[in-house]
Amino acid sequence: MSRNNDFDFSKDLDIDVNVDLDFDVDVDVDVKIDKDIDIDIYSDVDIHGNTAELTLDAEAIGHNTLVDAVVSVLTMDDLSSISLSVISATD
């Protein structure tokens, strides 16, 4: 008994692929910087009389910023003094 195993096959395929991709990403970054700064300053000043000098730059960049500086200056015969309080913050 003999069999004929020959056959023809044809198929047309139309495929539509729709992909909706939603994902959430949470990134937590924790940076810790430990700095040890040691500064030695040597000053040899020869002033006749009293002097007090102040240079100030306080800056806050960003949203909801705050910069506040309070300065008190006192100069007398035997004393020259400047006191300063500065706050600089941003949200």
Phi and psi in degrees as a GROMACS rama.xvg file:
@    title "Ramachandran Plot"
@    xaxis  label "Phi"
@    yaxis  label "Psi"
@TYPE xy
-113.273  139.283  SER-2
-117.321  146.549  ARG-3
-100.728  114.942  ASN-4
-98.8656  9.47086  ASN-5
-81.1573  136.953  ASP-6
-151.546  154.324  PHE-7
-109.471  140.568  ASP-8
-138.204  136.124  PHE-9
-142.975  137.553  SER-10
-148.568  129.599  LYS-11
-101.48  131.011  ASP-12
-121.175  130.029  LEU-13
-113.843  120.405  ASP-14
-123.401  125.91  ILE-15
-111.927  130.794  ASP-16
-121.581  122.625  VAL-17
-118.156  128.989  ASN-18
-123.136  122.748  VAL-19
-108.898  121.917  ASP-20
-123.126  117.44  LEU-21
-123.62  133.131  ASP-22
-149.87  152.822  PHE-23
-115.023  141.299  ASP-24
-126.304  127.681  VAL-25
-113.061  123.332  ASP-26
-119.436  122.168  VAL-27
-111.744  123.783  ASP-28
-120.183  126.715  VAL-29
-122.97  107.967  ASP-30
-109.541  123.006  VAL-31
-118.193  123.29  LYS-32
-118.439  122.242  ILE-33
-112.13  111.779  ASP-34
-114.148  137.271  LYS-35
-121.463  108.688  ASP-36
-112.37  125.727  ILE-37
-122.423  113.323  ASP-38
-119.188  125.038  ILE-39
-106.347  128.601  ASP-40
-121.799  126.983  ILE-41
-114.81  128.31  TYR-42
-133.052  131.814  SER-43
-124.627  98.4036  ASP-44
-115.076  133.742  VAL-45
-119.631  99.6084  ASP-46
-119.037  132.606  ILE-47
-101.843  108.674  HIS-48
109.39  -166.785  GLY-49
-111.107  146.597  ASN-50
-149.411  147.587  THR-51
-143.054  134.797  ALA-52
-136.532  144.518  GLU-53
-138.646  131.374  LEU-54
-123.089  128.848  THR-55
-135.777  137.055  LEU-56
-145.307  110.793  ASP-57
-122.385  127.699  ALA-58
-141.159  137.478  GLU-59
-129.652  120.813  ALA-60
-115.526  130.84  ILE-61
139.936  -156.748  GLY-62
-99.9193  145.991  HIS-63
55.1461  60.9845  ASN-64
-95.2753  159.33  THR-65
-142.844  127.787  LEU-66
-133.858  127.008  VAL-67
-142.717  133.073  ASP-68
-134.417  130.961  ALA-69
-120.628  124.864  VAL-70
-123.757  136.82  VAL-71
-126.922  126.893  SER-72
-121.567  131.402  VAL-73
-133.106  123.894  LEU-74
-132.813  123.215  THR-75
-132.723  -175.752  MET-76
-57.8397  -40.3141  ASP-77
-113.292  10.4513  ASP-78
-150.033  135.436  LEU-79
-129.039  122.48  SER-80
-141.497  141.146  SER-81
-132.433  127.411  ILE-82
-115.167  139.869  SER-83
-140.147  137.055  LEU-84
-128.941  126.095  SER-85
-128.529  135.698  VAL-86
-125.028  129.79  ILE-87
-138.851  118.971  SER-88
-145.791  153.69  ALA-89
-144.333  150.408  THR-90
